[in-house]
Amino acid sequence: NNPDASIFVPMVTEDVAPGYYCAVPVPMFLNRILARLKENSRGVCYYSSMESISIDLHAIAENCMLYNSPDSDLVAVCNGLITHCKKLIGEISNQHVKTKT
C-alpha cells in the first residue's frame, strides 16, 4: 500500500532500465516475493523462514544500489521500504511465536 513501493513491485525490464541485467546478476522484486509467500500446488510455501524473506528483500536493495548511484533518491526510498518491510516481518514473526506458545 506504500506508493514508494510501486517501482519495486514488477520485474524490471530493459525498456525501463537499459542494461539492468548486465549490472544485476540475480533480479528480485516484490511480486516475486509475494508469489513465493503463497503456497504452491503441494501446499508448501517457498520460504522456510522469516530470514529467507529478509534475504530476498535485501536482494532488492542490493540490486537497486548496483544499478543506481548509491546516493540516489531511489536507493534512499528503497532502503526505507526494505527497513519497513523487515520491521513488519519482525512483528509478524513475534505474533506467530506468541500464538504458538
C-alpha positions, 0 to 999 in steps of 0.5 A: 500500500506504500506508493514508494513501493510501486517501482519495486513491485514488477520485474524490471525490464530493459525498456525501463532500465537499459542494461539492468541485467548486465549490472544485476546478476540475480533480479528480485522484486516484490511480486516475486516475493509475494508469489513465493509467500503463497503456497504452491500446488503441494501446499508448501510455501517457498520460504522456510523462514522469516530470514529467507524473506529478509534475504530476498528483500535485501536482494532488492536493495542490493540490486537497486544500489548496483544499478543506481548511484548509491546516493540516489533518491531511489536507493534512499526510498528503497532502503526505507521500504526494505527497513519497513518491510523487515520491521513488519516481518519482525512483528509478524514473526513475534505474533506467530511465536506468541500464538504458538506458545 
